[in-house]
């Protein structure tokens, strides 16, 4: 049974085709990252898998056709963290994380003690207990990103969708968030489907990469097979050098020769 299986997936936004016949497979417990240039359809693909967009073709989640899943059932199965979550002003970390328990609360009902215990356990796991009563807007970037994860994990999902999870974070906070996601995945049988513009991060953390270009899958496989100078030049129009890293390939931009030649040397007055 696959965690995610899309077949001939198509999506149009405002009448404009964005995804064209995308076939995607994600195995349970796997971390798959979708890469591609701006406008390739990465975020659209995540939103489609999360049930947030009308689609053509089919999406199966853990063996169940997505079209058959009720909204509440899908929310217990899949959690989605967008690039810029909407944060109500003045909301505390605890109350924000409690929103993740909505799929388990009856309409017009209130969270139970079990819901609060589940959320406090997540906050503890993410080292957010000390910030439980603090407004989200008073958190640092890394702390806020952990709060976004807390709400998602409070849903008790089997599939975590992360759209650019390290956007606007410095390198230290990037590592903090990614290591945390990887630890949760390895410890809790969590499956991760993510997008990123940082190709070195993609190669370091993902088990497998999917390269989208103009709404189509143009490459898929282990990072070393997708992060090649030839593919990145063809689909990003980029001059890069790919070098081995500790866990995956690292992508280094290469300066244009004409500018490098004109640059002053360090010892030039």
Steps between C-alpha positions, in 0.01 A plus 500: 500500500639838396466814710433711191418389148398750235409395147473740208444785746392828343420833664384829348494830690277780368462302181876469450649148498769469768559124538498268200467124552715475815571147622644498852567222750604541863563194717402493870778646714674658200610863467437623145583857404362671191736746334478714191526858376251772590160429350566129456194403707666381822264669745201413284597133516514506881165678525347247262625207709363676808155515345499879475448523122269338243699255291481276199645151508522319833667526841514203739609547862610187685295288264181708515388716206521861611161573346340262750656659808279732698665827594525403866650159418756655265600752769574212737718341234676797340640822650607791281737782599485779238779746430328782688239368745230743608555587865214669691635805691573438866453124483721302735710203395277263699175628347650494151617140542155406634358592159662180380251303709203640304447174303439318830257752652127482430341801328433774757690290755810580701830326529515224759764433761635232267537763225689733735722215618578409138596859420714540812684181406573646157618831650727309733644298211570819307651683801215752497354442847668811637337705222149355537345826621708731283336670198627364171610843378749519789686186392819486298488359147615154606263491797209607283578230245496243780160635607370448146629144516334455839158582360556256212626221725212553744279363223670163546569468126668221314599735215662841554495748210761777536503786250838675518542426874822702533395816316647813663690298763873542556718195456498409869121505521478313168706216643300504823168460318621242247674285761184509709282387209746224416504382862120495518485309172744236617341464844132514413458337158413842358510546123624836367423665166667841474600772259811716511706740292816407692647221290778414745245462781292280269795277426607476863167402657272338241500132416377584153453810286237584240596772251205693358526731200204674340262280697650168390731248669828509309711296743448287810733292710771514768659845542820397320297411189292820495748763618727490200662795329333404172145485639537817705642688204221380274208576731626785720725669245763502773877464503577271791751249625374191681735362765460204737365576848482291814151368422431628151627726222557870566421757231738796472428794265780586260568862416489600133852499358476855362420644844751286685775618263407866556483481879789673684743278682506519883843670496391765246503853651 
